[in-house]
Amino acid sequence: MRHALALSASPRALCGPVQANGPANVTALHAAFNDFRQRNDNRIETIEAAINDLGTSAAALLMNGGGQVLPVDREYTDLMASYVRRGVGEEELRTANATGRRGQISAAMSVGSDTSGGYTAPVEWDRTINAALQPLSPMRRLATVRQTNVGGYSTLWKGDNFGTGWVGETAARPNTTTPTLEPITFKHGEIYANPAITQTLLDDADFDISGWLAENVSDEFARQEGIAFLTGDGVNKPTGLLTYAVGAANETAHPGGAIATVPSGAAAALGSADSLIDFVYGLPQQYRQNAKWLMASGTAAIIAKMKDGDGNYLWRETYVSGQPATLLGYPVEIDDNMPAVAAGTLPIAFGDFKRAYVINDRAGVRVLRDPFTNKPYVSFYTTKRVGGGLQDPNALRLMKIAAA
C-alpha cells in the first residue's frame, strides 16, 4: 500500500543536481531517497493508526448482567477476534474474565451456501446482517438483580412481627414473641447455545463475525430468560412471577403465601376504569410508592382507550425520550411475554417489582471454542447461568380475567 503511493518529490529534487559518473552523488541520492521513504512510511503508519482508532468493533460492546453497554476495550476486542477466528488467546481471555454479548445461532453455517450464511460476495456489499427484532423483557430493569459466585442465592423471610405490648410504669416486662425466619433459595438454571461455523468462514468473512456471534447469542439469551422470569417452572430455569399467583403452580412455594389476584370485573375482558382504580388501591400503601404496571402491547391498547367518568383518558403518553407512559400516575412497562386479555388469564401486574422479584446471576456469558469435535466446523459452546423467583408476595397484585 505504502510504496504504491506517489512521492511528493523526486529523488533528484531531494539531493540537488547529480554529477555524471559521480559515485559520491549516487550514494547521497540513495541515502536521501531511503530517508524520504522512511519518513513517508512513518507518516502513512500514523494515518493508518488514526483511522484504526476511529473504528469500533461489535465484539467490544459486550453486555453485562444488568444489560448495560461496556466501553470499547481495544486490547480485548482484538483478543476476542483472534480467539474466534483462530483459537488464539484463550488463556488471556480467561484471565481477563470478560463476559460475552447477546444472542443465539442454532444452525451451522458453511461458505459453500449463501442461504446458510456462507460465502461473502466478491463485490462491495452492506456489511450488516439484518434480522427481525426480538421482544426483550424489561424484568431485569424492574426486578432486583443479584450477582452470585456460587450455585444459587438465598435470603430470609420474616414470617411475622416482633411481639410488643403497653405496660405501666412499674409493671412486669415479660418476654415477647420473636418472629420466625425462613430461608428462600433461588437456584440457577443454565441456558446454552452451540453455534457452529466453518473455519474457512471465520478466516474469510468480511465482517466482524466475533461481534455478530456475541450479539446474537446474547439477544436470544435475553429473550429466553425474559419468558422464564414470568412463566418459568423452576426446573433448570427461573421460577416465573406469574406461577406464584393464587391458584397457580407455585402458590404454596413462598412462605409468605401467594400473590393476590383481583378480578377484572368483566367476563373474558377488562373491566371499567373503576376496576383499574380499585386494583391500584388494593395494593398496600407502602408498596405503591415505587409501583409500576406490567402488561403486553395488546392490553395496553385496550386500556389506552379507557376514560374516566368525566371523559378523560386514564392513559398518559409521554413525549420525553426514555420516559414510559403512565396509567393513573404510575409508569407502564410493556412486556409482550405477558398473557393477552382472555378468560382466565393474568394480563396485568402492578406493584413494586424490586421488592417482589429477584434475579440471580452466576458470573456472565461464557464461551468455549471447540474446533475439534465437529471438524471442519468450529463450535462456540456458550452458556449463562441465571435464576429467579418471588421475594415478597405482598408487593404485587395480578389482575385475573373472569371466565366467559
C-alpha positions as a Python dict, from the first residue, in 0.01 Angstrom:
ca = {
    (1, 'M'): (0, 0, 0),
    (2, 'R'): (272, 248, 101),
    (3, 'H'): (509, 207, -192),
    (4, 'A'): (227, 239, -443),
    (5, 'L'): (165, 598, -331),
    (6, 'A'): (300, 879, -546),
    (7, 'L'): (602, 1054, -396),
    (8, 'S'): (566, 1422, -326),
    (9, 'A'): (917, 1496, -452),
    (10, 'S'): (1155, 1327, -690),
    (11, 'P'): (1485, 1176, -567),
    (12, 'R'): (1674, 1433, -779),
    (13, 'A'): (1491, 1718, -607),
    (14, 'L'): (1583, 1578, -271),
    (15, 'C'): (1957, 1600, -310),
    (16, 'G'): (2016, 1860, -581),
    (17, 'P'): (2193, 1814, -916),
    (18, 'V'): (2373, 1486, -973),
    (19, 'Q'): (2707, 1483, -1149),
    (20, 'A'): (2751, 1214, -1412),
    (21, 'N'): (2969, 927, -1307),
    (22, 'G'): (2981, 1060, -952),
    (23, 'P'): (2972, 769, -704),
    (24, 'A'): (2953, 1005, -408),
    (25, 'N'): (2649, 1177, -552),
    (26, 'V'): (2479, 844, -627),
    (27, 'T'): (2539, 735, -267),
    (28, 'A'): (2394, 1061, -145),
    (29, 'L'): (2096, 1014, -372),
    (30, 'H'): (2025, 666, -232),
    (31, 'A'): (2064, 792, 124),
    (32, 'A'): (1826, 1081, 62),
    (33, 'F'): (1572, 854, -108),
    (34, 'N'): (1585, 599, 176),
    (35, 'D'): (1542, 877, 429),
    (36, 'F'): (1242, 1010, 238),
    (37, 'R'): (1085, 667, 208),
    (38, 'Q'): (1124, 604, 583),
    (39, 'R'): (965, 938, 667),
    (40, 'N'): (681, 873, 420),
    (41, 'D'): (622, 524, 566),
    (42, 'N'): (611, 666, 917),
    (43, 'R'): (359, 927, 806),
    (44, 'I'): (133, 662, 647),
    (45, 'E'): (155, 440, 956),
    (46, 'T'): (47, 734, 1169),
    (47, 'I'): (-254, 796, 941),
    (48, 'E'): (-348, 426, 940),
    (49, 'A'): (-326, 411, 1319),
    (50, 'A'): (-553, 713, 1347),
    (51, 'I'): (-807, 555, 1111),
    (52, 'N'): (-799, 229, 1306),
    (53, 'D'): (-857, 416, 1630),
    (54, 'L'): (-1180, 555, 1485),
    (55, 'G'): (-1323, 209, 1430),
    (56, 'T'): (-1522, 21, 1688),
    (57, 'S'): (-1594, -349, 1699),
    (58, 'A'): (-1932, -500, 1785),
    (59, 'A'): (-1748, -757, 1993),
    (60, 'A'): (-1631, -475, 2222),
    (61, 'L'): (-1993, -382, 2300),
    (62, 'L'): (-2033, -678, 2538),
    (63, 'M'): (-2327, -666, 2775),
    (64, 'N'): (-2305, -724, 3147),
    (65, 'G'): (-2566, -892, 3368),
    (66, 'G'): (-2767, -575, 3413),
    (67, 'G'): (-2791, -504, 3038),
    (68, 'Q'): (-2553, -203, 3027),
    (69, 'V'): (-2314, -142, 2735),
    (70, 'L'): (-1949, -162, 2837),
    (71, 'P'): (-1694, 87, 2694),
    (72, 'V'): (-1479, -17, 2400),
    (73, 'D'): (-1163, -202, 2504),
    (74, 'R'): (-931, -219, 2202),
    (75, 'E'): (-699, -481, 2352),
    (76, 'Y'): (-985, -711, 2448),
    (77, 'T'): (-1161, -657, 2114),
    (78, 'D'): (-854, -767, 1920),
    (79, 'L'): (-802, -1061, 2155),
    (80, 'M'): (-1163, -1177, 2117),
    (81, 'A'): (-1149, -1152, 1738),
    (82, 'S'): (-825, -1353, 1735),
    (83, 'Y'): (-979, -1618, 1959),
    (84, 'V'): (-1295, -1654, 1749),
    (85, 'R'): (-1114, -1673, 1417),
    (86, 'R'): (-808, -1881, 1509),
    (87, 'G'): (-846, -2002, 1866),
    (88, 'V'): (-554, -1785, 1977),
    (89, 'G'): (-563, -1610, 2313),
    (90, 'E'): (-789, -1845, 2511),
    (91, 'E'): (-577, -1821, 2824),
    (92, 'E'): (-565, -1441, 2803),
    (93, 'L'): (-943, -1425, 2765),
    (94, 'R'): (-988, -1647, 3068),
    (95, 'T'): (-756, -1422, 3266),
    (96, 'A'): (-946, -1114, 3152),
    (97, 'N'): (-1267, -1273, 3288),
    (98, 'A'): (-1465, -1099, 3016),
    (99, 'T'): (-1834, -1163, 2959),
    (100, 'G'): (-1990, -1215, 2617),
    (101, 'R'): (-2266, -1012, 2447),
    (102, 'R'): (-2619, -1109, 2339),
    (103, 'G'): (-2800, -1384, 2126),
    (104, 'Q'): (-2811, -1741, 1983),
    (105, 'I'): (-2735, -1907, 1650),
    (106, 'S'): (-2855, -2263, 1616),
    (107, 'A'): (-2786, -2353, 1253),
    (108, 'A'): (-2442, -2449, 1121),
    (109, 'M'): (-2304, -2217, 853),
    (110, 'S'): (-2081, -2301, 558),
    (111, 'V'): (-1900, -2098, 297),
    (112, 'G'): (-2049, -2334, 40),
    (113, 'S'): (-2403, -2193, 62),
    (114, 'D'): (-2515, -1833, 63),
    (115, 'T'): (-2858, -1924, 206),
    (116, 'S'): (-2696, -2067, 520),
    (117, 'G'): (-2482, -1763, 586),
    (118, 'G'): (-2187, -1891, 388),
    (119, 'Y'): (-1967, -1722, 131),
    (120, 'T'): (-1925, -1348, 104),
    (121, 'A'): (-1969, -1171, -228),
    (122, 'P'): (-1657, -1052, -413),
    (123, 'V'): (-1820, -709, -469),
    (124, 'E'): (-1899, -415, -245),
    (125, 'W'): (-2182, -504, -9),
    (126, 'D'): (-2355, -392, 309),
    (127, 'R'): (-2163, -545, 597),
    (128, 'T'): (-2457, -552, 836),
    (129, 'I'): (-2677, -855, 890),
    (130, 'N'): (-3044, -763, 911),
    (131, 'A'): (-3281, -964, 1126),
    (132, 'A'): (-3620, -926, 1289),
    (133, 'L'): (-3603, -765, 1632),
    (134, 'Q'): (-3682, -997, 1921),
    (135, 'P'): (-3908, -885, 2207),
    (136, 'L'): (-3683, -838, 2508),
    (137, 'S'): (-3815, -841, 2863),
    (138, 'P'): (-3796, -539, 3095),
    (139, 'M'): (-3783, -769, 3400),
    (140, 'R'): (-3409, -713, 3451),
    (141, 'R'): (-3479, -343, 3473),
    (142, 'L'): (-3778, -386, 3705),
    (143, 'A'): (-3660, -658, 3945),
    (144, 'T'): (-3373, -676, 4192),
    (145, 'V'): (-3065, -833, 4030),
    (146, 'R'): (-2807, -1011, 4247),
    (147, 'Q'): (-2464, -1132, 4134),
    (148, 'T'): (-2359, -1460, 4295),
    (149, 'N'): (-2037, -1661, 4293),
    (150, 'V'): (-2189, -1997, 4388),
    (151, 'G'): (-2473, -2222, 4272),
    (152, 'G'): (-2765, -2015, 4399),
    (153, 'Y'): (-2892, -1725, 4608),
    (154, 'S'): (-3065, -1742, 4945),
    (155, 'T'): (-3240, -1484, 5158),
    (156, 'L'): (-3460, -1490, 5469),
    (157, 'W'): (-3831, -1425, 5501),
    (158, 'K'): (-3965, -1285, 5828),
    (159, 'G'): (-4287, -1473, 5888),
    (160, 'D'): (-4443, -1239, 6149),
    (161, 'N'): (-4367, -930, 6356),
    (162, 'F'): (-4196, -886, 6690),
    (163, 'G'): (-4434, -910, 6984),
    (164, 'T'): (-4493, -581, 7166),
    (165, 'G'): (-4719, -452, 7443),
    (166, 'W'): (-4812, -148, 7650),
    (167, 'V'): (-4715, -153, 8016),
    (168, 'G'): (-4743, 64, 8321),
    (169, 'E'): (-4450, 230, 8492),
    (170, 'T'): (-4385, -50, 8738),
    (171, 'A'): (-4548, -343, 8554),
    (172, 'A'): (-4351, -654, 8468),
    (173, 'R'): (-4192, -684, 8125),
    (174, 'P'): (-4232, -1045, 8016),
    (175, 'N'): (-4062, -1176, 7704),
    (176, 'T'): (-4236, -1102, 7376),
    (177, 'T'): (-4256, -1326, 7072),
    (178, 'T'): (-3972, -1339, 6821),
    (179, 'P'): (-4056, -1352, 6450),
    (180, 'T'): (-3982, -1667, 6256),
    (181, 'L'): (-3717, -1650, 5987),
    (182, 'E'): (-3750, -1887, 5694),
    (183, 'P'): (-3492, -1927, 5414),
    (184, 'I'): (-3584, -1876, 5049),
    (185, 'T'): (-3343, -2020, 4793),
    (186, 'F'): (-3325, -1937, 4425),
    (187, 'K'): (-3123, -2189, 4227),
    (188, 'H'): (-2956, -2122, 3897),
    (189, 'G'): (-3069, -2266, 3568),
    (190, 'E'): (-2841, -2281, 3266),
    (191, 'I'): (-2918, -2158, 2919),
    (192, 'Y'): (-2687, -2251, 2634),
    (193, 'A'): (-2621, -2213, 2264),
    (194, 'N'): (-2376, -2411, 2050),
    (195, 'P'): (-2345, -2243, 1707),
    (196, 'A'): (-2107, -2399, 1453),
    (197, 'I'): (-1920, -2211, 1180),
    (198, 'T'): (-1663, -2339, 932),
    (199, 'Q'): (-1304, -2234, 988),
    (200, 'T'): (-1295, -2106, 629),
    (201, 'L'): (-1576, -1864, 700),
    (202, 'L'): (-1402, -1749, 1017),
    (203, 'D'): (-1089, -1683, 814),
    (204, 'D'): (-1252, -1517, 515),
    (205, 'A'): (-1571, -1343, 635),
    (206, 'D'): (-1561, -973, 553),
    (207, 'F'): (-1737, -858, 870),
    (208, 'D'): (-1686, -874, 1247),
    (209, 'I'): (-1801, -1231, 1299),
    (210, 'S'): (-1699, -1241, 1665),
    (211, 'G'): (-1917, -939, 1743),
    (212, 'W'): (-2203, -1086, 1542),
    (213, 'L'): (-2186, -1412, 1736),
    (214, 'A'): (-2174, -1234, 2072),
    (215, 'E'): (-2464, -1002, 1994),
    (216, 'N'): (-2693, -1270, 1855),
    (217, 'V'): (-2628, -1520, 2135),
    (218, 'S'): (-2690, -1254, 2398),
    (219, 'D'): (-3014, -1140, 2227),
    (220, 'E'): (-3152, -1493, 2231),
    (221, 'F'): (-3046, -1547, 2592),
    (222, 'A'): (-3227, -1227, 2691),
    (223, 'R'): (-3542, -1340, 2508),
    (224, 'Q'): (-3543, -1685, 2667),
    (225, 'E'): (-3479, -1562, 3020),
    (226, 'G'): (-3748, -1294, 2982),
    (227, 'I'): (-4005, -1567, 2919),
    (228, 'A'): (-3878, -1767, 3218),
    (229, 'F'): (-3896, -1467, 3453),
    (230, 'L'): (-4273, -1463, 3400),
    (231, 'T'): (-4376, -1823, 3334),
    (232, 'G'): (-4074, -2047, 3405),
    (233, 'D'): (-4150, -2365, 3601),
    (234, 'G'): (-3826, -2351, 3803),
    (235, 'V'): (-3688, -2674, 3653),
    (236, 'N'): (-3340, -2582, 3525),
    (237, 'K'): (-3468, -2227, 3478),
    (238, 'P'): (-3601, -1934, 3687),
    (239, 'T'): (-3940, -1969, 3858),
    (240, 'G'): (-4173, -1727, 3684),
    (241, 'L'): (-4355, -1446, 3860),
    (242, 'L'): (-4700, -1550, 3736),
    (243, 'T'): (-4659, -1904, 3870),
    (244, 'Y'): (-4679, -1770, 4229),
    (245, 'A'): (-5034, -1637, 4184),
    (246, 'V'): (-5326, -1774, 4382),
    (247, 'G'): (-5431, -2096, 4213),
    (248, 'A'): (-5111, -2123, 4006),
    (249, 'A'): (-4847, -2397, 4015),
    (250, 'N'): (-4627, -2238, 4284),
    (251, 'E'): (-4888, -2068, 4503),
    (252, 'T'): (-4756, -2253, 4813),
    (253, 'A'): (-4386, -2224, 4726),
    (254, 'H'): (-4324, -1900, 4917),
    (255, 'P'): (-4352, -1898, 5299),
    (256, 'G'): (-4530, -1562, 5277),
    (257, 'G'): (-4808, -1702, 5061),
    (258, 'A'): (-4920, -1645, 4703),
    (259, 'I'): (-4952, -1324, 4500),
    (260, 'A'): (-5307, -1195, 4536),
    (261, 'T'): (-5526, -1178, 4226),
    (262, 'V'): (-5802, -925, 4166),
    (263, 'P'): (-6096, -994, 3931),
    (264, 'S'): (-6116, -774, 3623),
    (265, 'G'): (-6487, -709, 3671),
    (266, 'A'): (-6590, -841, 3330),
    (267, 'A'): (-6618, -1180, 3165),
    (268, 'A'): (-6331, -1253, 2925),
    (269, 'A'): (-6243, -882, 2920),
    (270, 'L'): (-6103, -595, 3120),
    (271, 'G'): (-6348, -410, 3336),
    (272, 'S'): (-6416, -39, 3353),
    (273, 'A'): (-6189, 245, 3460),
    (274, 'D'): (-6323, 199, 3814),
    (275, 'S'): (-6190, -158, 3824),
    (276, 'L'): (-5839, -32, 3747),
    (277, 'I'): (-5863, 231, 4020),
    (278, 'D'): (-5973, -32, 4271),
    (279, 'F'): (-5689, -252, 4152),
    (280, 'V'): (-5430, 18, 4226),
    (281, 'Y'): (-5558, 95, 4574),
    (282, 'G'): (-5584, -273, 4660),
    (283, 'L'): (-5206, -275, 4680),
    (284, 'P'): (-5080, -183, 5030),
    (285, 'Q'): (-4970, 177, 5059),
    (286, 'Q'): (-4606, 101, 5141),
    (287, 'Y'): (-4562, -69, 4803),
    (288, 'R'): (-4737, 192, 4589),
    (289, 'Q'): (-4460, 450, 4616),
    (290, 'N'): (-4235, 262, 4369),
    (291, 'A'): (-4509, 72, 4186),
    (292, 'K'): (-4524, 14, 3810),
    (293, 'W'): (-4758, -154, 3566),
    (294, 'L'): (-4656, -453, 3354),
    (295, 'M'): (-4862, -566, 3055),
    (296, 'A'): (-4843, -671, 2689),
    (297, 'S'): (-4891, -431, 2398),
    (298, 'G'): (-5242, -561, 2324),
    (299, 'T'): (-5353, -498, 2680),
    (300, 'A'): (-5205, -150, 2670),
    (301, 'A'): (-5400, -75, 2352),
    (302, 'I'): (-5727, -164, 2528),
    (303, 'I'): (-5652, 43, 2837),
    (304, 'A'): (-5529, 343, 2634),
    (305, 'K'): (-5888, 387, 2509),
    (306, 'M'): (-6047, 387, 2857),
    (307, 'K'): (-6189, 707, 3003),
    (308, 'D'): (-6299, 809, 3349),
    (309, 'G'): (-6645, 940, 3436),
    (310, 'D'): (-6553, 1287, 3312),
    (311, 'G'): (-6439, 1163, 2972),
    (312, 'N'): (-6066, 1191, 3045),
    (313, 'Y'): (-5829, 921, 2926),
    (314, 'L'): (-5664, 719, 3202),
    (315, 'W'): (-5357, 665, 2986),
    (316, 'R'): (-5098, 941, 2956),
    (317, 'E'): (-4844, 921, 2675),
    (318, 'T'): (-4507, 1083, 2726),
    (319, 'Y'): (-4314, 1279, 2469),
    (320, 'V'): (-3986, 1269, 2658),
    (321, 'S'): (-3735, 1020, 2520),
    (322, 'G'): (-3677, 729, 2757),
    (323, 'Q'): (-3979, 806, 2975),
    (324, 'P'): (-4262, 548, 2984),
    (325, 'A'): (-4631, 625, 2951),
    (326, 'T'): (-4829, 644, 3274),
    (327, 'L'): (-5158, 494, 3386),
    (328, 'L'): (-5329, 654, 3685),
    (329, 'G'): (-4998, 827, 3757),
    (330, 'Y'): (-4781, 513, 3758),
    (331, 'P'): (-4526, 418, 3485),
    (332, 'V'): (-4621, 144, 3239),
    (333, 'E'): (-4371, -120, 3123),
    (334, 'I'): (-4454, -324, 2813),
    (335, 'D'): (-4358, -692, 2807),
    (336, 'D'): (-4513, -897, 2528),
    (337, 'N'): (-4437, -1214, 2724),
    (338, 'M'): (-4732, -1121, 2948),
    (339, 'P'): (-5058, -1302, 2863),
    (340, 'A'): (-5317, -1142, 2638),
    (341, 'V'): (-5661, -1049, 2771),
    (342, 'A'): (-5865, -1370, 2764),
    (343, 'A'): (-6079, -1573, 3001),
    (344, 'G'): (-5878, -1699, 3299),
    (345, 'T'): (-5551, -1517, 3218),
    (346, 'L'): (-5338, -1277, 3425),
    (347, 'P'): (-5263, -996, 3177),
    (348, 'I'): (-5176, -716, 3421),
    (349, 'A'): (-4931, -694, 3710),
    (350, 'F'): (-4899, -389, 3935),
    (351, 'G'): (-4665, -326, 4224),
    (352, 'D'): (-4310, -276, 4343),
    (353, 'F'): (-4118, -526, 4130),
    (354, 'K'): (-3785, -466, 4302),
    (355, 'R'): (-3939, -582, 4629),
    (356, 'A'): (-4136, -860, 4465),
    (357, 'Y'): (-3894, -1045, 4237),
    (358, 'V'): (-3522, -1125, 4248),
    (359, 'I'): (-3297, -1233, 3960),
    (360, 'N'): (-2970, -1402, 4050),
    (361, 'D'): (-2683, -1418, 3801),
    (362, 'R'): (-2388, -1652, 3825),
    (363, 'A'): (-2094, -1480, 3654),
    (364, 'G'): (-2179, -1384, 3295),
    (365, 'V'): (-2186, -1534, 2949),
    (366, 'R'): (-1909, -1790, 2893),
    (367, 'V'): (-1780, -1905, 2554),
    (368, 'L'): (-1588, -2230, 2491),
    (369, 'R'): (-1434, -2251, 2144),
    (370, 'D'): (-1427, -2611, 2016),
    (371, 'P'): (-1251, -2671, 1681),
    (372, 'F'): (-1210, -3048, 1735),
    (373, 'T'): (-1548, -3217, 1792),
    (374, 'N'): (-1720, -3140, 1463),
    (375, 'K'): (-1450, -3070, 1203),
    (376, 'P'): (-1446, -2874, 974),
    (377, 'Y'): (-1680, -2668, 1192),
    (378, 'V'): (-1573, -2462, 1489),
    (379, 'S'): (-1835, -2474, 1765),
    (380, 'F'): (-1886, -2197, 2018),
    (381, 'Y'): (-2044, -2351, 2326),
    (382, 'T'): (-2196, -2052, 2502),
    (383, 'T'): (-2363, -2068, 2845),
    (384, 'K'): (-2522, -1843, 3102),
    (385, 'R'): (-2643, -1937, 3449),
    (386, 'V'): (-2934, -1741, 3590),
    (387, 'G'): (-3214, -1795, 3840),
    (388, 'G'): (-3510, -1602, 3970),
    (389, 'G'): (-3809, -1617, 4200),
    (390, 'L'): (-4055, -1442, 4427),
    (391, 'Q'): (-3907, -1236, 4709),
    (392, 'D'): (-4213, -1062, 4860),
    (393, 'P'): (-4565, -1172, 4755),
    (394, 'N'): (-4724, -866, 4917),
    (395, 'A'): (-4550, -625, 4681),
    (396, 'L'): (-4761, -717, 4376),
    (397, 'R'): (-5117, -764, 4260),
    (398, 'L'): (-5227, -953, 3948),
    (399, 'M'): (-5549, -886, 3761),
    (400, 'K'): (-5737, -1200, 3662),
    (401, 'I'): (-5982, -1205, 3376),
    (402, 'A'): (-6307, -1376, 3466),
    (403, 'A'): (-6425, -1681, 3277),
    (404, 'A'): (-6662, -1624, 2987),
}
